[in-house]
Amino acid sequence: MSDSLNDQRFLVTGASRGIGKAIALDLASRGAKVAGLATSLGNLSSTQSEIEAAGGTFLPLAGDISDPQTAIDAVKAVTDAWGGIDGLVANAGITRDNLLLRMSADDFNTVIGTNLTGSFHFVKAVTKPMMRQKAGRIVLVGSVVATIGNPGQANYCAAKAGLHGLARSVAIELGSRGITTNVVAPGFIQTDMTEALDEKAQEAMMSKIALRRPGLPSDVAGAVRFLLGPSGGYLTGQVIVVDGGLSLG
C-alpha cells in the first residue's frame, strides 16, 4: 500500500516542538493537511514555516489543552476549514517531576489535567464528526513509563497509563463506526527535554536500551503515520511501543 496521505485532514496537539512537530512535518510531507495546536500561535511559527516552505498546508491553532472549549474550538476550526477531520494525534503533554513525598497535589493534578484529561477532551470533540463520516483515526501519544514506571514521575506515569485505558475503551465504543483508536508509547526520545539531562543520566539510560541509542522524534512520527495511514486500518485498541528495547528489562 502507498504511504501517501494526500488531502487527509489531521489535527496534532503539541505541534510546536519535539515529537509533535516531527509528526506534523511527517504527515504534511506525505500530502496531508495538518492543523497544529500549541499554547500560543507564536510557538507554531517554526512548524508552519517548514511545512509551508515545502508546499504543505498547515492551520495553526492555540489554546489551553486542559480546557474542554479548546478542543471544541480546534475541531470546529478544522471541520470549518476542510469539511471534516480524518485523524487526531493527541500528543500535548507536560511534566512536573518530583519524588512522591515532595510532589504537591497541584503538580499531580496539573499533569493529569493536561496529559490525560486534555486528551479526553480532544477525543470527545472529534467523535461526532468522525461518526458522521463513519471513519476516523485517533492516536494518543503515551509513554513506555506507563508500564515500567519511573522514579519522580508518579503523576506523569499515572497520566500515560490512563491514556492506555482510555484508548482501549474508546476503541471498543467507536470501532463499529469505523473509527480506530491506538496509542504510540515512546521510550527515551532525543528532544530538548531529554537533552537537558546531564551526561551521566543519559549514559545510564543508554545502557538500558537494547539498541544503545536514544530514539528520534522521526521514529515516533513513523509509527503514528502507520496508524493513521491505509496500512493501519485493522489495528485498534493497541499500544505500539517505540523504545529501542528499553522496556525489555
Secondary structure as GFF3:
##gff-version 3
##sequence-region A 1 249
A	DSSP	beta_strand	9	13	.	.	.	ID=ss1
A	DSSP	alpha_helix	18	29	.	.	.	ID=ss2
A	DSSP	beta_strand	33	38	.	.	.	ID=ss3
A	DSSP	three_ten_helix	41	44	.	.	.	ID=ss4
A	DSSP	alpha_helix	45	53	.	.	.	ID=ss5
A	DSSP	beta_strand	57	62	.	.	.	ID=ss6
A	DSSP	alpha_helix	68	82	.	.	.	ID=ss7
A	DSSP	beta_strand	87	90	.	.	.	ID=ss8
A	DSSP	three_ten_helix	100	102	.	.	.	ID=ss9
A	DSSP	alpha_helix	105	111	.	.	.	ID=ss10
A	DSSP	pi_helix	112	117	.	.	.	ID=ss11
A	DSSP	alpha_helix	118	133	.	.	.	ID=ss12
A	DSSP	beta_strand	136	141	.	.	.	ID=ss13
A	DSSP	alpha_helix	145	148	.	.	.	ID=ss14
A	DSSP	alpha_helix	154	174	.	.	.	ID=ss15
A	DSSP	three_ten_helix	175	177	.	.	.	ID=ss16
A	DSSP	beta_strand	179	186	.	.	.	ID=ss17
A	DSSP	alpha_helix	192	195	.	.	.	ID=ss18
A	DSSP	alpha_helix	199	206	.	.	.	ID=ss19
A	DSSP	alpha_helix	217	228	.	.	.	ID=ss20
A	DSSP	three_ten_helix	230	232	.	.	.	ID=ss21
A	DSSP	beta_strand	239	242	.	.	.	ID=ss22
A	DSSP	three_ten_helix	246	248	.	.	.	ID=ss23
###
